[in-house]
Amino acid sequence: MNNDLSQPAVPPLVPKPVSRRFSTMLKMAAITVLVLLLLIPLAMVQSVLRERLQRRDEAVREITSTWGREQTVLGPVLIVPYNYERKSWKDQVTNSQMERVEFREILRNRAFFLPASLKAEGALKPDRLHRGIYEAVVYSGSLDMSGSFIRPSFEEWSVDPKQILWDEAEVAIFITDLRGAKESLQIRLAGQMISLKPGAKLPGFDGGVYARVQGLRSDMDSIPFQMHLTLNGSSSLRLAPLGINNDVRIASSWQDPSFQGAFLPTERELTPGGFRARWQIPYYGRSYPQQWTDGNSVPQTAIAASLFGVDLVPGLDSYRYVERSIKYGILCIVLVFTAFFLFEVLSPVRIHPFQYALVGIALCLFYLGLLALSEIWSFSAAYWTGAAAATFMIALYGATTLRSTGRAFLIGIGLALVYAFLFVILRLQDYSLLVGTAGLFLVLALVMYVTRNVDWYARDNG
């Protein structure tokens, strides 16, 4: 009798579908695609941010257009015109013959002279003006300027002293926005008080004031000047080191100044009641000479490059913080999705991609809420309110999705830590990259530790 006929038949092995054998890889691929798709709502939030920034800038421009823009004061500059002779040749027919004839023509030019010494003492009284929910930082400023010119010399240009038009000399000062002038502008020059009138006299600079100087003579060794300016402006004040020696002092009750330009203060004092700053600048730090003519005029860019001064900037620009936080949005989404995926790996819970998508949308809505709240509250209050709303919503949803209150609690704690970590990075300036990189290393180390005993092949084949 054959024993093989009595043994039961062994059923053949049926291979698992590919979707079961590679379920982990497929889930990771789906999550990756979803993360990339969530870049679309983040980009939409960035678009809203740019629109709000544009509206803010328009509101600030409307405020400053009536009050006074950022002010730059350049001067005074002494302008002395002179005549000079130029030879030229022309073809002329004489006695039916073509001849080249020499002509002499008298032309006019201007010489520009900068002061030998320049002192300025300014005081800025800051204020905030509002247009709807937007505000602009403005100030009422006073500036006392004094110094002297040395005797103008035309020797380097070989100008005939008889051709110098001393009676047509002028003094010019460039001021960015004359709408901020609060009173009639005058200057005391060479012992006489002169009223200034609007007009552009400095090449390359549109606007400013000037006046004709009477009684200027070639035998004056020193020409002192003194001037008082009262100006309305916004955000910043700039001056140029036109003197051989420059001594500028600026004081204000603004607590958060930003010193800008080609030169930083040699002395500064910052207190809760404001600041005081002093610049002592010789003319060696600039790239233009002490005098020039129309024929070899100094380019505007050279003078602009030597400007210095102070900005009255808000202590906190919420829009810039929101912009920086959105840049970390994709990182926040990846960390939260990683936490949900780990719960899938380490527990029998299964999460559908649609549920991942809802969590991702909630994370994106945090940035939109942050932008909306930061326009009416401080950034810190807006940030933590939005973070609390997003964390609470995702944790409640996770209680059902993860089928455990404990797991949802861990998700809420983890998301709160992510938001706290992001807030620290946003506050840091110089060390944000270092701290951010260290934090990512810690998160990766935690993921590697939690999944160290997971048999990924067995999980797919189980």
C-alpha positions in Angstrom: 0.0 0.0 0.0 1.4 3.4 -0.9 1.9 5.7 2.1 2.0 8.8 0.0 -1.7 8.5 -0.8 -2.7 8.7 2.9 -1.0 12.1 3.5 -3.0 15.3 3.2 -2.2 17.6 0.3 -0.2 20.8 1.3 -1.8 24.0 0.0 0.4 26.0 -2.3 1.9 29.3 -1.0 0.1 32.3 -2.2 2.3 35.4 -2.5 1.1 38.5 -0.8 0.0 41.4 -3.0 2.7 43.9 -3.8 0.8 46.6 -1.8 1.0 44.4 1.3 4.7 43.5 0.9 5.7 47.2 0.4 3.1 48.9 2.6 5.6 50.8 4.6 7.4 52.1 1.6 4.1 53.1 -0.1 2.9 54.9 3.1 6.2 56.8 3.3 5.9 57.8 -0.4 2.3 58.9 0.1 3.3 61.0 3.1 6.2 62.5 1.1 3.8 63.5 -1.7 1.4 65.0 0.8 4.2 67.1 2.4 5.1 68.4 -1.0 1.4 69.2 -1.8 1.2 71.2 1.5 3.8 73.5 0.1 0.9 75.0 -2.0 -1.1 76.3 1.0 2.1 77.6 2.6 2.9 79.5 -0.6 -0.7 80.9 -0.5 -0.1 82.2 3.0 3.2 83.8 1.8 1.2 85.5 -1.0 -1.2 86.9 1.6 1.8 88.1 3.7 3.2 89.9 0.7 -0.1 91.5 0.0 -0.4 92.7 3.6 3.2 94.0 3.5 2.3 96.0 0.4 -0.7 97.5 2.0 1.4 98.3 5.1 4.0 100.0 3.0 1.3 102.0 1.1 -0.2 103.2 4.4 3.3 104.2 5.6 3.9 106.1 2.4 0.6 107.9 2.7 1.5 109.0 6.3 5.0 110.1 5.5 3.9 111.9 2.3 2.0 114.4 4.4 4.3 114.5 7.4 7.8 114.1 5.9 9.9 111.3 4.4 13.2 110.0 5.5 15.4 113.1 5.7 18.9 113.6 4.4 20.7 117.0 5.0 23.7 117.8 2.8 25.4 121.1 3.1 26.0 123.9 3.2 28.0 124.2 0.0 29.4 127.4 -1.3 29.0 128.0 -5.1 31.1 130.6 -6.9 30.6 131.1 -10.6 33.4 132.2 -12.9 34.1 132.9 -16.6 36.7 131.3 -18.6 37.9 131.5 -22.2 37.9 128.7 -24.6 39.5 128.6 -28.0 37.8 126.9 -30.9 38.4 126.6 -34.7 35.8 127.0 -37.4 35.9 126.8 -41.1 35.2 130.1 -42.8 35.2 131.3 -46.4 37.4 134.3 -46.9 38.1 135.7 -50.4 36.6 132.6 -52.0 38.9 130.4 -50.0 38.2 128.1 -47.1 40.2 128.9 -44.0 40.3 127.7 -40.4 39.7 130.7 -38.1 40.4 130.7 -34.4 37.5 131.9 -32.2 37.6 132.7 -28.6 34.4 132.3 -26.6 33.6 133.2 -23.0 31.9 130.4 -21.0 30.6 130.2 -17.5 31.3 127.6 -15.0 30.7 127.0 -11.3 33.0 126.1 -8.5 31.8 124.2 -5.5 33.5 124.5 -2.1 32.8 122.4 1.0 33.2 123.7 4.6 36.5 123.4 6.4 34.7 122.5 9.6 31.2 121.3 10.2 29.4 120.9 13.5 25.9 119.7 13.9 23.8 119.0 17.0 20.4 117.4 16.5 17.5 116.4 18.6 14.7 114.0 17.4 11.3 113.8 19.1 9.8 110.5 17.9 6.1 109.7 17.5 3.9 107.0 15.9 1.1 107.8 13.4 -1.5 105.3 12.5 -3.5 104.7 9.4 -6.0 101.9 10.3 -4.1 99.1 11.8 -0.8 100.2 10.4 1.7 102.6 12.0 4.6 104.7 10.9 7.5 106.0 13.0 7.9 109.7 12.5 9.8 112.5 14.3 10.1 116.2 14.8 13.7 117.2 14.6 15.8 120.2 15.2 19.4 120.5 13.8 21.8 123.3 14.7 24.6 123.5 12.1 27.7 125.7 12.3 31.2 125.9 10.9 33.3 127.8 8.4 34.6 127.9 4.9 38.2 128.8 4.1 38.9 131.4 1.4 37.9 129.8 -2.0 40.9 129.1 -4.1 40.8 128.8 -7.9 44.6 128.2 -8.4 44.3 124.6 -9.3 42.0 125.5 -12.2 44.2 128.5 -13.4 41.3 130.9 -13.3 42.0 134.5 -13.8 41.0 136.3 -10.5 39.3 139.0 -12.6 36.9 136.3 -14.0 35.6 135.2 -10.6 32.0 136.4 -10.1 32.0 137.0 -6.4 28.8 139.0 -6.4 26.9 136.0 -7.9 28.1 133.5 -5.3 25.4 131.3 -3.7 25.1 128.9 -0.8 23.1 125.7 -1.3 21.8 123.0 1.0 20.1 119.7 0.0 17.2 118.5 2.1 15.3 115.4 0.9 11.7 116.5 1.7 11.1 120.2 2.2 7.5 119.5 3.1 8.9 118.6 6.5 10.2 122.2 7.0 8.3 123.7 9.9 9.5 127.3 9.5 11.3 129.7 7.2 14.8 128.5 6.6 17.7 131.0 7.1 21.4 130.8 7.3 23.9 133.3 8.8 26.9 133.5 6.5 29.7 135.9 6.5 28.0 138.0 9.2 24.7 138.4 7.4 21.4 136.6 7.8 20.1 135.2 4.5 16.7 133.7 3.7 16.8 130.5 1.8 14.4 129.7 -1.1 13.6 126.3 -2.7 15.7 125.2 -5.7 18.1 122.6 -6.8 21.6 123.9 -7.1 23.8 120.8 -6.4 24.4 118.5 -9.4 22.7 115.2 -9.1 20.4 116.2 -6.2 16.8 117.2 -6.8 15.4 119.7 -4.4 16.9 121.7 -1.6 17.3 125.4 -0.8 19.7 128.1 -1.9 20.4 131.8 -1.6 22.5 134.5 -3.2 25.5 135.6 -0.9 26.2 139.3 -0.9 29.5 140.9 0.0 31.7 137.8 -0.5 35.3 138.9 -1.3 38.5 137.2 -2.2 40.4 138.6 0.8 38.2 136.7 3.3 40.3 134.1 5.1 37.4 132.5 6.9 33.7 132.6 6.1 31.7 131.4 9.2 28.1 130.1 9.0 25.4 129.1 11.4 22.0 127.6 10.7 19.0 126.2 12.6 16.7 123.6 11.0 13.4 122.3 12.2 12.2 119.3 10.2 9.5 116.7 10.3 10.7 113.4 9.0 10.2 109.7 9.3 12.2 106.6 10.2 15.7 108.0 9.6 18.0 111.1 9.5 21.2 111.1 7.4 24.0 113.6 7.1 27.2 113.9 4.9 30.7 114.5 6.2 31.3 117.5 4.0 33.8 119.2 6.3 37.5 118.5 6.7 36.6 117.9 10.3 33.1 116.8 11.2 31.6 116.7 14.7 27.9 115.6 14.8 25.8 114.9 17.9 22.3 113.5 17.8 20.0 112.7 20.8 16.5 111.3 21.0 14.1 109.6 23.4 13.8 106.7 21.1 15.0 103.5 22.9 15.9 101.3 19.9 18.1 103.2 17.5 19.9 101.6 14.6 23.1 103.5 13.5 23.6 103.2 9.8 25.7 104.5 7.0 29.4 104.7 6.2 30.4 105.7 9.7 29.4 104.5 13.2 29.3 106.8 16.2 32.6 107.3 18.1 30.6 107.7 21.2 27.2 106.4 22.1 25.0 106.2 25.2 21.9 104.0 25.3 19.6 104.3 28.2 15.9 103.5 28.9 15.2 107.1 28.3 16.7 107.2 24.8 20.1 107.6 23.2 22.9 110.0 22.6 25.5 109.6 19.8 28.5 111.5 18.6 30.4 111.2 15.3 33.8 112.6 14.8 34.8 112.1 11.2 37.8 113.5 9.2 37.4 113.8 5.5 39.9 111.0 4.8 37.1 108.4 5.0 35.2 109.7 1.9 36.0 109.5 -1.8 35.3 113.1 -3.1 37.5 116.2 -2.8 36.9 119.4 -0.9 36.2 121.4 -4.1 35.3 120.8 -7.7 33.8 122.4 -10.7 30.9 121.6 -13.2 33.5 120.2 -15.5 34.7 117.5 -13.1 31.7 117.3 -10.8 31.5 114.8 -8.0 29.0 111.9 -8.8 26.0 111.7 -6.5 26.8 108.1 -5.7 30.1 109.1 -4.1 28.4 111.5 -1.7 25.5 109.0 -1.0 28.1 106.4 -0.1 29.5 108.7 2.7 26.2 109.4 4.4 25.7 108.4 8.1 23.0 108.7 10.7 20.4 106.9 12.7 17.2 104.9 12.0 14.3 105.0 14.4 13.0 101.5 13.7 10.2 99.7 15.5 11.5 97.3 18.1 9.5 94.4 16.6 8.5 94.0 13.0 5.8 91.3 13.2 5.6 90.8 9.4 9.3 89.8 9.3 8.9 87.3 12.1 5.9 85.8 10.3 7.9 85.6 7.1 10.7 83.8 8.9 8.2 81.4 10.6 6.6 80.4 7.3 10.0 79.4 6.0 10.1 76.8 8.8 6.6 75.6 8.0 7.7 72.5 6.0 10.0 71.5 8.9 7.1 71.7 11.4 4.9 69.6 9.1 7.6 66.9 8.6 8.2 66.6 12.4 4.5 66.2 13.2 4.0 63.7 10.3 7.0 61.8 11.6 5.3 61.5 15.1 2.1 60.2 13.6 4.0 57.7 11.4 5.9 56.4 14.4 2.7 55.7 16.2 1.7 53.6 13.1 4.9 51.7 13.2 5.0 51.1 17.0 1.2 50.4 17.5 -1.6 48.7 15.6 -3.0 52.1 14.7 -3.5 52.8 11.0 -3.8 56.4 9.8 -5.3 57.2 6.4 -3.5 59.7 4.1 -6.7 61.9 4.3 -6.2 62.2 8.0 -2.6 63.2 7.5 -3.9 65.8 5.1 -6.3 67.3 7.7 -3.4 67.5 10.2 -1.2 69.2 7.6 -3.9 71.8 6.7 -4.3 72.6 10.4 -0.6 73.2 10.6 -0.8 75.5 7.6 -3.7 77.4 9.1 -1.5 78.2 12.1 0.6 80.6 9.9 -2.5 82.3 8.5 -3.8 82.8 12.0 -0.4 84.1 13.1 -0.4 86.7 10.3 -3.9 87.8 11.1 -3.4 88.1 14.9 0.1 89.8 14.6 -1.6 92.8 12.9 -3.6 93.6 16.0 -1.5 92.0 18.8 2.2 91.7 19.6 4.0 88.9 17.8 4.5 86.9 20.9 0.8 86.9 21.9 -0.2 86.1 18.3 2.3 83.3 18.1 1.3 81.5 21.3 -2.4 82.0 20.6 -2.1 80.4 17.2 0.1 77.7 18.5 -2.3 76.8 21.3 -5.2 76.7 18.8 -3.4 74.4 16.4 -2.0 72.2 19.1 -5.4 71.8 20.8 -7.2 71.0 17.5 -4.6 68.5 16.4 -4.5 66.8 19.8 -8.3 66.5 20.0 -8.3 65.0 16.4 -5.5 62.7 17.4 -7.4 61.3 20.3 -9.8 59.7 17.8 -7.3 59.1 15.0 -4.7 57.4 17.2 -7.5 55.6 19.3 -5.8 56.7 22.5 -6.0 59.7 24.8 -2.4 59.0 25.9 -1.1 59.1 22.3 -3.0 62.3 21.6 -1.5 63.8 24.7 2.0 62.9 23.5 1.2 64.4 20.1 0.1 67.6 21.8 3.2 67.8 24.0 5.5 67.1 21.0 3.7 69.8 18.9 4.0 72.3 21.7 7.7 71.6 21.9 8.1 72.1 18.2 6.4 75.5 18.4 8.5 76.5 21.4 11.6 75.4 19.5 10.6 77.4 16.5 9.9 80.5 18.6 13.4 80.3 20.1 14.9 80.1 16.6 12.8 83.1 15.4 14.1 85.2 18.3 17.7 84.3 17.8 19.6 86.2 15.1 23.2 85.1 15.0 22.8 81.6 16.4 19.5 80.5 14.8 21.3 78.2 12.3 23.4 76.6 15.0 20.5 76.0 17.4 18.2 74.8 14.6 20.8 72.3 13.3 21.4 71.0 16.9 17.6 70.6 17.4 17.3 68.5 14.2 20.1 66.3 15.3 18.3 65.6 18.6 15.0 64.8 16.8 16.8 62.5 14.4 18.5 60.8 17.3 15.2 60.3 19.1 13.6 58.8 16.0 16.6 56.4 15.6 16.3 55.4 19.2 12.6 54.7 19.1 12.8 52.7 15.9 16.0 50.8 16.7 14.3 47.5 17.3 11.8 47.7 14.5 12.1 44.9 11.9 10.9 46.6 8.8 11.0 43.5 6.6 9.0 41.5 9.2 6.5 44.3 9.5 5.8 44.2 5.7 5.7 40.4 5.6 3.7 39.9 8.8 
